[in-house]
Amino acid sequence: MIALAGAQVCITGGARGIGAAAAAAAAERGATVWIGDRDLAAATETAKSLGRRVNALHLDVTDESSFKDFVGTVSDRGPIDMFVNNAGIQHMGRFVDQDLEALQRELAINLGAVLTGTHLVLPDMIRRGRGHVVNVSSMAGKITTPGIATYSASKFGVVALDRAIRAELAGTGVTLTTVMPAATNTELTAGVRLRLQPTLQPEQVAAAIVASANHTRGEVTVPRYLAPMGIFEEVIPRGSCGASSDSSAAPSTARSIRPSGAPTSNAAGRRENRTVRDESESGRHAGHDQSPSVDVDRHRLECARRGSHPR
């Protein structure tokens, strides 16, 4: 357990969205917060708006040297008590239609950067016998989500990575929580239509992040009633529920999260690939502001809320 009052907290992708909300929540609880973001101007503006407890530093999570500088700068001012890997991007469209370089970069940011950040902060935490890491994944890390195959792979990867590391941390006094939010409403998802999934506010996800410093549970879904969904998908026969790993489901899922008014095809009749959250468009590492809509029927979602099996 980490008491946030007087603690040093680091948050990647902290200029906007969930990262900024988590910074605000941690600062309200008395922590000194360091937000790292590729968009230093936006991070600095966010830090100023949140008060004297919040500081901004440049961070490119795909650059190991930049990551080391970020961690080193904060460590020079005292030990890091809590580290939140939040930066991420998302590309949307059929896997075979995506640019391969873009997909590899998506993996590098969403999974590779989590690995880097966790690897850099754990040694000192273990040496001190104290510390807490939060890696922000997604419900896409538990449920099949056609149309965002690489994003889903990266989030499944974070869940698996964290489970293995968590087992290795047993008895060290250091804890690790994986936070898996559903769709979250931010400026980055303005105009995006989300079907059959609860829409969260960044502050709700931020509350789950900071609360983990106290309870240190291994995995947290936001909202909590979605936790059984991954299990239901495994035990229910294919075709009896809305989510499917069939490639034919990808167009439907892509339509469900396409910005309103956006074209659905090009002259060749192929579905246009859309980037929902992409550093190349925004000039920064976006926070985890949206998990994609999962095409699940309402009865199954209600069963998950009650903790029972759908009929």
C-alpha positions in Angstrom: 0.0 0.0 0.0 1.2 3.5 -0.9 0.0 6.6 0.9 -0.3 9.2 -1.7 0.2 12.1 0.6 3.9 13.1 0.2 4.5 10.5 -2.5 6.2 11.0 -5.9 4.0 9.8 -8.7 4.9 9.6 -12.4 2.4 9.4 -15.2 3.2 8.9 -18.9 0.9 10.4 -21.5 -0.2 12.9 -18.9 -1.0 16.0 -21.0 -4.6 15.1 -21.6 -7.4 12.7 -21.0 -7.0 9.9 -18.4 -3.4 10.9 -17.7 -4.3 14.5 -16.8 -7.3 13.3 -14.7 -5.0 10.9 -12.9 -2.5 13.6 -12.2 -5.2 15.8 -10.8 -6.5 13.0 -8.6 -3.1 12.1 -7.2 -2.3 15.8 -6.6 -5.5 16.3 -4.7 -4.4 13.5 -2.4 -1.2 15.2 -1.6 1.2 13.6 -4.1 3.9 15.4 -6.1 3.1 14.4 -9.7 5.4 14.3 -12.7 3.6 14.0 -16.1 5.6 13.0 -19.1 4.4 13.6 -22.6 5.9 14.1 -26.1 3.8 17.3 -26.3 5.7 19.2 -23.7 3.7 22.4 -24.3 0.4 20.7 -23.6 1.9 18.9 -20.6 3.2 22.2 -19.2 -0.2 23.8 -19.7 -1.9 20.9 -17.9 0.6 21.0 -15.0 0.0 24.8 -14.6 -3.7 24.3 -14.5 -3.5 21.6 -11.8 -1.4 23.5 -9.4 2.1 23.5 -7.8 2.1 19.8 -7.0 2.1 18.9 -10.7 5.2 19.1 -13.0 5.8 18.5 -16.7 8.7 16.8 -18.5 9.3 15.8 -22.1 9.0 12.1 -22.7 9.0 10.0 -25.8 8.1 6.6 -24.6 9.5 4.9 -27.7 13.0 6.4 -27.0 14.8 4.5 -24.2 17.2 7.4 -23.6 14.2 9.8 -23.2 12.6 7.4 -20.8 15.8 7.1 -18.8 16.1 10.8 -18.6 12.5 11.1 -17.4 12.9 8.5 -14.7 16.3 9.9 -13.7 15.1 13.5 -13.4 12.4 12.5 -11.1 14.6 10.1 -9.1 17.1 12.9 -8.5 14.3 14.7 -6.5 13.5 11.6 -4.5 12.4 8.0 -4.9 9.5 7.2 -7.2 6.6 5.8 -5.1 4.1 5.2 -7.9 4.6 4.9 -11.6 1.7 4.9 -14.1 2.3 3.7 -17.7 -0.6 5.4 -19.5 0.6 6.5 -22.9 -0.9 4.7 -25.9 -2.3 5.0 -29.4 -4.9 3.2 -31.4 -5.4 2.5 -35.1 -8.7 1.3 -36.4 -9.5 -0.8 -39.5 -9.1 -4.3 -40.9 -5.8 -5.8 -40.0 -4.8 -6.6 -43.6 -5.5 -3.0 -44.7 -3.3 -1.4 -42.1 0.1 0.0 -42.7 2.7 -2.4 -41.3 5.0 0.3 -39.9 2.1 1.9 -38.2 1.1 -1.4 -36.6 4.6 -2.0 -35.3 4.7 1.5 -33.8 1.4 0.8 -32.1 2.9 -2.3 -30.5 6.0 -0.3 -29.6 4.0 2.4 -27.7 1.2 0.3 -26.2 3.3 -2.7 -25.1 7.0 -1.9 -25.6 6.8 1.4 -23.6 5.0 -0.4 -20.8 7.8 -2.9 -20.7 10.4 -0.2 -20.7 8.9 2.0 -18.1 8.2 -0.9 -15.7 11.7 -2.3 -16.2 13.3 1.1 -15.4 11.5 1.7 -12.2 11.2 -1.7 -10.6 14.9 -2.2 -9.5 14.9 0.8 -7.2 11.5 -0.1 -5.8 12.6 -3.6 -5.1 15.7 -2.4 -3.5 13.7 -0.2 -1.2 11.0 -2.8 -0.7 8.3 -0.3 -1.5 6.5 1.0 -4.7 3.5 0.6 -6.9 3.2 0.4 -10.7 0.0 0.8 -12.6 -0.2 -0.2 -16.2 -3.2 1.0 -18.1 -4.5 -1.7 -20.4 -8.1 -1.9 -21.8 -11.1 -4.1 -21.9 -9.8 -4.9 -25.3 -7.2 -6.9 -23.4 -9.9 -9.3 -22.3 -12.5 -9.3 -25.1 -12.2 -10.1 -28.8 -12.5 -6.8 -30.7 -12.4 -7.1 -34.5 -11.2 -3.9 -36.3 -8.4 -3.2 -33.8 -6.4 -6.4 -33.9 -3.0 -4.9 -33.1 -4.4 -2.7 -30.3 -6.1 -5.7 -28.8 -2.8 -7.7 -29.1 -0.9 -4.9 -27.3 -3.5 -4.8 -24.5 -3.6 -8.6 -24.1 0.2 -8.4 -24.0 0.1 -5.9 -21.1 -2.2 -8.1 -19.2 0.0 -11.2 -19.7 3.2 -9.2 -19.0 1.8 -7.8 -15.7 0.6 -11.2 -14.5 4.1 -12.7 -14.9 5.8 -9.7 -13.3 3.3 -9.7 -10.5 4.2 -13.3 -9.7 7.9 -12.4 -9.7 7.3 -9.5 -7.3 5.7 -11.7 -4.6 7.4 -10.9 -1.2 9.3 -7.9 -2.4 6.9 -5.3 -1.0 6.3 -3.9 -4.6 2.9 -4.1 -6.2 1.6 -3.9 -9.7 -2.0 -3.2 -10.9 -3.4 -3.6 -14.4 -6.3 -1.2 -15.0 -8.6 -2.1 -17.8 -11.2 0.6 -18.7 -14.1 0.5 -21.0 -14.8 3.3 -23.5 -13.9 6.7 -22.1 -15.3 10.1 -23.2 -12.6 12.6 -24.0 -11.9 15.3 -26.7 -10.0 12.6 -28.6 -13.2 10.6 -29.1 -15.5 13.5 -29.9 -18.0 12.4 -32.6 -17.3 8.8 -32.1 -20.4 6.6 -31.7 -19.9 3.8 -29.1 -22.4 0.9 -29.1 -23.4 -1.4 -26.2 -20.6 -0.4 -23.9 -20.7 2.0 -20.9 -19.1 5.3 -21.6 -16.8 6.5 -18.8 -15.4 9.9 -17.9 -11.6 10.2 -17.5 -12.1 11.0 -13.9 -13.7 7.6 -13.3 -10.7 5.8 -14.7 -8.4 8.1 -12.8 -10.2 7.3 -9.6 -9.5 3.6 -10.2 -5.8 4.3 -10.9 -5.2 6.3 -7.7 -7.4 3.9 -5.6 -5.1 1.0 -6.6 -2.3 2.6 -4.5 -4.4 1.7 -1.5 -5.9 -1.7 -2.3 -3.1 -2.9 -4.7 -5.3 -5.5 -6.4 -3.7 -7.2 -9.4 -6.4 -6.4 -12.0 -9.1 -3.8 -12.0 -11.8 -3.4 -14.7 -13.6 -0.1 -15.0 -16.5 -0.5 -14.4 -16.0 -3.5 -12.2 -19.0 -5.4 -13.4 -17.3 -6.0 -16.8 -14.7 -8.2 -15.2 -16.4 -11.5 -16.1 -16.7 -10.7 -19.8 -13.5 -12.3 -20.9 -14.5 -15.5 -19.1 -18.0 -15.5 -20.7 -16.4 -15.2 -24.1 -14.3 -18.3 -23.5 -17.1 -20.6 -22.3 -20.0 -19.5 -24.5 -20.2 -21.3 -27.9 -19.3 -19.2 -30.9 -22.3 -17.6 -32.5 -24.3 -17.4 -29.2 -23.1 -13.9 -28.4 -22.3 -10.7 -30.1 -18.5 -10.7 -29.9 -16.7 -12.8 -32.5 -13.2 -13.4 -33.7 -14.4 -14.0 -37.2 -12.9 -11.6 -39.7 -16.4 -10.9 -41.0 -17.2 -9.0 -37.8 -14.5 -6.4 -38.4 -16.6 -4.2 -40.7 -19.5 -4.0 -38.2 -17.2 -3.1 -35.3 -15.4 -0.5 -37.4 -18.7 1.1 -38.2 -19.7 1.2 -34.6 -16.8 3.4 -33.7 -16.4 5.5 -36.9 -16.6 9.2 -36.3 -20.0 10.5 -37.4 -20.2 11.6 -41.0 -16.9 9.9 -41.9 -16.9 8.1 -45.3 -17.1 4.4 -45.1 -15.3 3.4 -48.3 -12.9 4.7 -50.9 -13.3 4.6 -54.7 -12.2 1.0 -54.7 -15.0 0.0 -52.4 -12.6 -0.9 -49.5 -13.3 0.3 -46.0 -11.4 3.4 -45.2 -8.9 2.9 -42.3 -9.4 5.5 -39.5 -7.1 6.3 -36.7 -9.0 6.9 -33.5 -6.0 7.8 -31.4 -2.7 8.2 -33.2 0.4 10.0 -32.2 1.2 10.8 -35.9 -2.0 12.8 -36.2 -1.9 14.6 -32.8 1.9 15.0 -32.5 1.9 13.3 -29.1 1.3 10.1 -27.2 -2.4 10.1 -26.4 -3.6 8.8 -23.1 -5.8 5.7 -23.1 -8.9 7.6 -23.9 -11.0 5.0 -25.7 -11.4 1.3 -25.6 -13.3 0.2 -28.8 -16.9 -0.8 -28.7 -17.4 -4.6 -28.4 -20.3 -6.0 -30.4 -22.0 -7.7 -27.4 -25.7 -8.1 -27.0 -27.4 -6.3 -24.2 -28.5 -9.5 -22.4 -24.9 -10.7 -22.2 -23.8 -7.4 -20.8 -26.6 -7.4 -18.2 -25.5 -11.0 -17.2 -22.0 -9.7 -16.7 -23.4 -7.0 -14.4 -25.2 -9.6 -12.3 -22.4 -12.0 -12.4 -24.5 -14.8 -14.0 -24.2 -16.7 -17.2 -26.3 -15.5 -20.2 -28.9 -17.9 -21.5 
